[in-house]
Amino acid sequence: MFEYQKENLFFAQVTGQMEEMCEQELIALGATNTRPVYRGIYFNAEKADLYKIIYTSRLITRVLAPLTSFYAKDTDALRRTAFKFSWDDFLSLKDTFAITASVSNSKITHSKYAALCLKDSIADYFTAKKGKRPNVETKSPDVRFNLHIDRDQAVVSLDVSGESLHKRGYRLLAGEAPMQETLAAAMVNLSYWNGDVPLGDFMCGSGTILCEALMHYCKIPAQYLRTNFGFFNLPDFDKELWKKVKEAADKEIRPLPKGLIFGSDKSIRAIEVARENLDRLPHSGNIELFTRSFQEIENFENGVIITNPPYGIRIGEKEEAQILFKEFGDFIKQKCNGTSAFIYSGDPGLRKHIGLKTSKRIPLVNGKLEGVLFQIDSFKGTHKEKMIEKYKGISEQT
């Protein structure tokens, strides 16, 4: 019996600053006994719930199933112990494989060398047993293993997600500095938008936020376009149960009403890319796209804006970003009555250039950038009290 089977124990890797949000999502999808740590969450799940989590989660990036753990005081101990493991329960000669590794507080200090040692042990195991060895393929392997060494204690896991779960499959083309899909999904989640008002992204780029908003409203599983998963390599994988889980999730998909989601960008090419990406998802035809800068939009009232403006790195000049943020603040103030705007910036200092009061600030990581999502409300007249009450409740929850 492998370690994950003893208690149905798994580990979800998550983006920094999103541990609490991801834990809530995991619980909603059937996980139990969740235990958040830095950039990850330990959890228990039965098979059906594990399959559902990997197929539908919008926020986590990977799921690992621990296979074996042992004391590894040095690389020789790592090699010797790993050589004794039954690798052919997960890998065949025709399969390619890859290894990711991390080390901390241990006598083994180099993660790449630790991964190399484990790779050699796997190769030696197959050579000794079958006279041949499977090949390594780092970009798109059939099987992924993970090695984590902390305080000289090694844990070898199978990556049961396969490819990173932030790769949805709809974004074959991207803009100059694309936002990670999991971050876009987190922004939609934090806006508490549920389709009761229109949603717009008026600097939409390649359309990642629009795609995630579409999937959120239509209940499209995050991995709807994927056909291969790492859990297929588990020795106790239940193919019929997986088919039932997938069919049940796919039956939840619902259409998108026309006039609910809007996107625009001043770049013709960006809109072309956004449309190509959206067209890979069901019900995307009802999303309206315009080649237009936000300065040219007459008004967008009583809705929600979720956007990721350029913030200096992409456009090269910080002064240009400051002007852009000031003009976007004017747009919100003058043309977006009754609207809450959720704006992500990799440069938190640009917030002040919007010139409007921020009602909420949430740190979020995008790749290596530690940015901030901030909320600005533009409420006037009779609509003001209703919207303030709505987002007061949201702020209290977050």
FIMI-785536 format. One line per field, with one value per residue (C-alpha): residue in three letters; x, y, z. Coordinates in steps of 0.5 Angstrom, whole numbers, plus 2048, in hexadecimal, padded with zeros to 3 digits. Layout:
BEGIN
code = Ala:...
px = X:...
py = Y:...
pz = Z:...
END
This chain:
BEGIN
code = Met:Phe:Glu:Tyr:Gln:Lys:Glu:Asn:Leu:Phe:Phe:Ala:Gln:Val:Thr:Gly:Gln:Met:Glu:Glu:Met:Cys:Glu:Gln:Glu:Leu:Ile:Ala:Leu:Gly:Ala:Thr:Asn:Thr:Arg:Pro:Val:Tyr:Arg:Gly:Ile:Tyr:Phe:Asn:Ala:Glu:Lys:Ala:Asp:Leu:Tyr:Lys:Ile:Ile:Tyr:Thr:Ser:Arg:Leu:Ile:Thr:Arg:Val:Leu:Ala:Pro:Leu:Thr:Ser:Phe:Tyr:Ala:Lys:Asp:Thr:Asp:Ala:Leu:Arg:Arg:Thr:Ala:Phe:Lys:Phe:Ser:Trp:Asp:Asp:Phe:Leu:Ser:Leu:Lys:Asp:Thr:Phe:Ala:Ile:Thr:Ala:Ser:Val:Ser:Asn:Ser:Lys:Ile:Thr:His:Ser:Lys:Tyr:Ala:Ala:Leu:Cys:Leu:Lys:Asp:Ser:Ile:Ala:Asp:Tyr:Phe:Thr:Ala:Lys:Lys:Gly:Lys:Arg:Pro:Asn:Val:Glu:Thr:Lys:Ser:Pro:Asp:Val:Arg:Phe:Asn:Leu:His:Ile:Asp:Arg:Asp:Gln:Ala:Val:Val:Ser:Leu:Asp:Val:Ser:Gly:Glu:Ser:Leu:His:Lys:Arg:Gly:Tyr:Arg:Leu:Leu:Ala:Gly:Glu:Ala:Pro:Met:Gln:Glu:Thr:Leu:Ala:Ala:Ala:Met:Val:Asn:Leu:Ser:Tyr:Trp:Asn:Gly:Asp:Val:Pro:Leu:Gly:Asp:Phe:Met:Cys:Gly:Ser:Gly:Thr:Ile:Leu:Cys:Glu:Ala:Leu:Met:His:Tyr:Cys:Lys:Ile:Pro:Ala:Gln:Tyr:Leu:Arg:Thr:Asn:Phe:Gly:Phe:Phe:Asn:Leu:Pro:Asp:Phe:Asp:Lys:Glu:Leu:Trp:Lys:Lys:Val:Lys:Glu:Ala:Ala:Asp:Lys:Glu:Ile:Arg:Pro:Leu:Pro:Lys:Gly:Leu:Ile:Phe:Gly:Ser:Asp:Lys:Ser:Ile:Arg:Ala:Ile:Glu:Val:Ala:Arg:Glu:Asn:Leu:Asp:Arg:Leu:Pro:His:Ser:Gly:Asn:Ile:Glu:Leu:Phe:Thr:Arg:Ser:Phe:Gln:Glu:Ile:Glu:Asn:Phe:Glu:Asn:Gly:Val:Ile:Ile:Thr:Asn:Pro:Pro:Tyr:Gly:Ile:Arg:Ile:Gly:Glu:Lys:Glu:Glu:Ala:Gln:Ile:Leu:Phe:Lys:Glu:Phe:Gly:Asp:Phe:Ile:Lys:Gln:Lys:Cys:Asn:Gly:Thr:Ser:Ala:Phe:Ile:Tyr:Ser:Gly:Asp:Pro:Gly:Leu:Arg:Lys:His:Ile:Gly:Leu:Lys:Thr:Ser:Lys:Arg:Ile:Pro:Leu:Val:Asn:Gly:Lys:Leu:Glu:Gly:Val:Leu:Phe:Gln:Ile:Asp:Ser:Phe:Lys:Gly:Thr:His:Lys:Glu:Lys:Met:Ile:Glu:Lys:Tyr:Lys:Gly:Ile:Ser:Glu:Gln:Thr
px = 800:803:803:7FD:7F8:7F9:7F5:7F3:7F8:7FA:7FE:7FB:800:7FE:800:803:7FE:7F8:7F8:7F2:7EE:7F0:7EF:7E7:7E7:7EA:7E5:7DF:7E1:7E1:7E8:7E9:7EE:7F1:7F7:7FA:802:806:804:800:7FB:7FA:7F4:7F0:7EB:7E8:7E9:7E3:7E5:7EC:7EA:7E5:7EA:7EF:7EA:7E6:7EB:7EC:7F1:7F6:7FC:7FE:7FC:801:800:805:808:80E:812:819:81F:824:82A:82E:82D:830:82A:825:828:828:821:81E:821:81C:816:811:811:80E:807:807:80C:80D:813:80E:80D:811:812:814:816:815:819:819:81E:81E:822:825:82C:82A:82A:829:823:825:82A:825:820:826:828:821:820:827:823:81D:822:826:820:81D:824:825:81E:81C:823:820:81E:819:81A:81A:816:816:811:80B:80C:807:809:80B:80E:810:815:815:81B:81A:81E:821:81A:819:812:811:80A:806:804:7FC:7FB:800:800:800:7F8:7F9:7FA:7F2:7F4:7F0:7F6:7FA:7FC:7FD:7FF:806:805:800:7FC:7FC:7F5:7F5:7F6:7F1:7EC:7EE:7EC:7E5:7E4:7E6:7E1:7DC:7D9:7D3:7D0:7CB:7CE:7D2:7DA:7DF:7E6:7E8:7F0:7EE:7F5:7F4:7EE:7F0:7EC:7E6:7E7:7E7:7E1:7DD:7E0:7DE:7D6:7D5:7D8:7DD:7E2:7E9:7EC:7E6:7EB:7F0:7F0:7F6:7F7:7FC:7F8:7F7:7FD:7FB:7FB:7F4:7F1:7EA:7E8:7E1:7E0:7E4:7DF:7DA:7DD:7DF:7D8:7D4:7D9:7D8:7D0:7D0:7D3:7CE:7CD:7CF:7CA:7CC:7CE:7D1:7D8:7DC:7E3:7E7:7EE:7F1:7F5:7F2:7F7:7F5:7EE:7EF:7F3:7EE:7E8:7ED:7EE:7E6:7E4:7E7:7E2:7DB:7D6:7DB:7D7:7D3:7D9:7D9:7E0:7E2:7E9:7E8:7EC:7E8:7E9:7E4:7DF:7D9:7D7:7D7:7D2:7CF:7D4:7DB:7E2:7E7:7EE:7F5:7F8:7FF:803:80A:80E:80A:809:810:80F:80D:80A:806:803:801:7FE:7FA:7F8:7F5:7F1:7EE:7EC:7E9:7E5:7E3:7E1:7DD:7DA:7D9:7D4:7D2:7D8:7DD:7E4:7E9:7F0:7F6:7FD:804:806:802:804:800:7FA:7FB:7FA:7F3:7F1:7EB:7EA:7EC:7E7:7EB:7F2:7F4:7FC:7FC:802:802:808:80E:80B:808:802:7FB:7F4:7F0:7E9:7E6:7DF:7DB:7D4:7D0:7C8:7C3:7C8:7CD:7CA:7C8:7CF:7D3:7CF:7D0:7D8:7D8:7D6:7DB:7E1:7DF:7DF:7E6
py = 800:807:80D:810:80A:80A:810:812:818:81D:824:829:82E:835:83C:841:845:840:83B:83D:83E:837:834:836:834:82D:82C:82E:828:823:823:822:823:829:82C:832:833:838:837:831:82D:826:823:81C:81A:814:812:815:81C:81B:81B:820:825:824:825:82B:82F:836:838:832:831:82A:824:81F:818:816:80F:80E:811:810:813:815:818:819:817:810:80E:812:80D:807:808:80A:804:7FF:803:7FF:804:800:801:808:808:803:803:806:80C:812:815:81C:81E:824:825:82A:82A:82E:82D:827:824:823:82B:82B:829:828:823:81F:81E:81C:816:814:814:80F:80B:80A:808:803:800:7FF:7FD:7F8:7F5:7F5:7F7:7FE:804:809:810:817:81C:823:827:822:81B:816:815:81B:819:81E:81E:822:822:826:824:81E:81B:819:819:816:818:816:81D:81B:821:820:827:82D:82E:835:833:833:831:837:83C:839:841:846:84D:851:84F:84A:849:842:83F:83E:845:847:842:845:84C:849:845:84B:850:84C:84D:847:84A:84F:855:856:854:858:858:85E:85D:855:853:84C:84B:847:84A:84A:842:841:845:841:83B:83D:83F:839:834:832:82D:830:82A:829:82A:825:81D:81B:81B:819:815:810:80D:80B:804:804:809:807:809:808:80C:812:812:813:818:81C:81B:81E:824:825:824:82B:82F:834:839:841:846:84B:852:84F:84F:855:856:85B:85D:862:85D:85A:854:853:853:84D:849:84A:848:842:840:841:83C:836:836:835:83B:840:843:847:84B:852:854:85B:85E:864:868:869:870:86F:86C:870:86D:866:867:862:85D:85A:85B:856:858:858:85E:85F:861:864:85D:85B:862:864:86B:86C:873:870:86B:871:875:86E:86D:874:874:86E:871:876:871:86E:874:877:872:86C:86E:868:864:860:860:85A:85C:858:85B:858:85F:861:868:86A:869:870:873:871:876:873:86F:868:864:85D:85B:854:852:84D:84A:849:845:848:84F:850:855:857:857:85D:85F:866:867:86C:86D:873:875:86F:86A:86B:869:862:861:863:85E:859:85A:85B:854:852:856:853:84C:84D
pz = 800:7FE:803:800:800:808:809:802:803:7FE:7FD:7F9:7F7:7F7:7F5:7FA:7FE:7FC:801:805:7FE:7FC:802:802:7FA:7FC:802:7FD:7F8:7FE:801:808:80E:80A:80D:80A:80A:806:7FE:7FF:803:805:805:805:7FF:7FD:7F5:7F3:7F6:7F4:7ED:7EE:7F1:7EB:7E6:7E9:7ED:7EB:7F0:7F1:7ED:7EE:7F2:7F5:7F8:7FD:7FB:800:805:808:80B:806:80A:803:7FC:7FD:802:7FD:7F7:7FB:7FE:7F8:7F4:7F8:7F6:7F2:7EC:7E7:7EB:7E8:7E2:7DC:7D7:7D2:7D6:7D7:7DE:7E1:7E8:7EC:7F2:7F8:7FE:805:80C:809:808:801:7FF:7F7:7F4:7ED:7F0:7F4:7EE:7EA:7EF:7F0:7E8:7E8:7ED:7E9:7E3:7E7:7E9:7E2:7E0:7E5:7E4:7DD:7D9:7D7:7DA:7D8:7D5:7D9:7D6:7D9:7D5:7D4:7D8:7D9:7E0:7E5:7EC:7F1:7F6:7FD:802:808:80F:80B:80A:803:800:7F9:7F6:7F0:7ED:7EC:7E8:7E2:7DF:7E3:7E5:7E3:7DC:7DA:7D2:7CF:7CF:7C9:7C8:7CD:7CE:7CF:7D7:7D8:7DF:7E2:7E1:7E9:7EA:7E6:7E9:7F0:7ED:7EB:7F1:7F6:7F2:7F4:7ED:7EC:7E6:7E9:7E5:7DF:7DF:7DB:7DA:7D6:7D5:7D4:7D0:7CE:7D2:7D8:7DD:7D8:7D7:7DF:7E0:7DA:7DE:7E4:7E2:7DE:7E3:7DE:7E1:7E1:7DE:7D9:7D3:7D6:7D4:7D8:7E0:7E4:7E8:7E2:7E5:7EC:7ED:7F0:7EA:7E9:7E2:7E3:7E9:7E5:7DF:7E4:7E8:7E1:7DE:7E5:7E4:7DD:7DE:7E2:7DC:7DB:7D5:7D6:7D5:7CF:7D2:7D9:7D7:7D3:7D1:7CE:7CC:7C8:7C4:7BE:7BF:7C6:7C5:7BF:7C4:7C9:7C5:7C2:7CA:7CC:7C6:7C9:7CE:7CE:7CE:7CC:7C6:7CB:7CE:7CA:7C8:7C6:7C3:7C7:7CD:7D3:7D2:7CC:7D0:7D1:7D8:7DC:7E1:7E7:7E5:7E7:7E4:7E5:7E1:7E1:7DE:7DC:7E2:7DF:7DE:7D7:7D4:7D6:7DA:7E1:7DF:7DA:7DF:7E4:7DE:7DC:7E3:7E4:7DE:7E0:7E7:7E3:7DF:7E5:7E9:7E3:7DF:7E3:7E8:7ED:7EB:7EF:7EB:7ED:7EB:7EB:7EB:7EB:7EE:7F4:7F4:7EE:7F2:7F4:7ED:7EC:7F1:7F4:7FB:7FB:7FF:7FF:7FE:7FD:7FC:7F6:7F2:7EB:7E9:7EC:7ED:7F4:7F2:7F5:7F3:7F6:7F5:7F4:7F4:7F0:7F3:7F2:7F3:7F5:7F3:7F8:7FF:7FB:7F8:7FF:803:7FE:7FE:805:806:801:805:80C:809:806
END
